[in-house]
C-alpha cells in the first residue's frame, strides 16, 4: 500500500467510524470526529503494525466502542446498513 493509498483509506475509515458514532451513538459531529481520530491515528510508514486496524472495518470498531462485544448477538447491528455502505 502506497502512502497515498494509506492516507485515503485512513480518511475513509475515519469518515465511516464518525458516521456510526453520530448515527448510532448520538454523538455530536465534533466529538464523533475526535473519536474517529483516536481510533484511527496516522501511523508513519515505518510503524510495524501500521495497517493492522484495517483488518476489520470501521463498523466493527465503532460497534465495539458503543455496545461492546455483545453487539454480534444483536441482529440489527451485525451488518452495516445500506447508508453506511453508501459512504464509500
C-alpha positions in Angstrom: 0.0 0.0 0.0 1.4 3.3 -1.0 1.4 6.4 1.3 -1.3 8.0 -0.8 -3.4 4.8 -0.6 -2.9 4.5 3.1 -3.9 8.2 3.8 -7.0 7.8 1.6 -8.0 4.6 3.3 -7.4 6.1 6.7 -9.6 9.1 5.8 -12.4 6.7 4.6 -12.3 4.6 7.8 -12.4 7.8 9.9 -15.4 9.1 8.0 -17.3 5.8 8.4 -16.4 5.5 12.1 -17.6 9.0 12.8 -20.8 8.4 10.8 -21.6 5.4 13.0 -20.8 7.3 16.2 -23.2 10.1 15.1 -25.9 7.9 13.7 -25.9 5.1 16.2 -24.2 6.7 19.1 -25.9 10.0 19.0 -22.6 11.9 19.3 -22.2 15.4 18.1 -20.2 15.7 14.9 -17.1 17.2 16.6 -16.9 14.5 19.2 -17.5 11.8 16.6 -14.7 13.2 14.5 -12.4 13.2 17.6 -13.3 9.6 18.4 -12.5 8.6 14.8 -9.1 10.3 15.0 -8.4 8.4 18.3 -9.4 5.1 16.8 -7.6 5.7 13.5 -4.4 7.7 14.3 -1.9 8.3 11.5 1.0 5.9 11.8 4.3 6.6 10.0 5.3 4.2 7.2 7.9 2.5 9.4 5.4 1.6 12.1 5.4 -2.2 12.3 1.6 -2.7 12.5 0.5 0.3 10.6 -2.4 -1.3 8.8 -3.5 -3.7 11.5 -6.5 -1.6 12.4 -7.8 -2.1 8.9 -8.3 -5.9 9.4 -11.8 -5.1 10.5 -13.9 -2.3 9.1 -14.9 0.8 10.9 -18.4 -0.6 11.6 -16.9 -3.3 13.8 -14.7 -0.9 15.8 -17.5 1.6 16.3 -19.9 -1.1 17.4 -17.4 -2.4 19.9 -17.0 1.1 21.3 -20.7 1.7 21.5 -22.0 -1.8 22.5 -19.1 -3.9 23.5 -18.5 -7.4 22.1 -22.1 -8.4 22.6 -23.2 -6.4 19.6 -22.6 -9.5 17.5 -25.6 -11.1 19.2 -27.9 -8.3 18.1 -29.1 -9.0 14.6 -29.7 -5.3 13.7 -26.1 -4.4 14.5 -24.1 -7.3 13.0 -24.1 -6.0 9.4 -23.8 -2.3 8.5 -26.9 -0.7 6.8 -27.0 0.4 3.2 -26.4 4.0 4.3 -23.1 3.0 5.8 -22.1 1.0 2.7 -23.0 4.1 0.5 -20.3 6.2 2.3 -17.6 4.7 0.0 
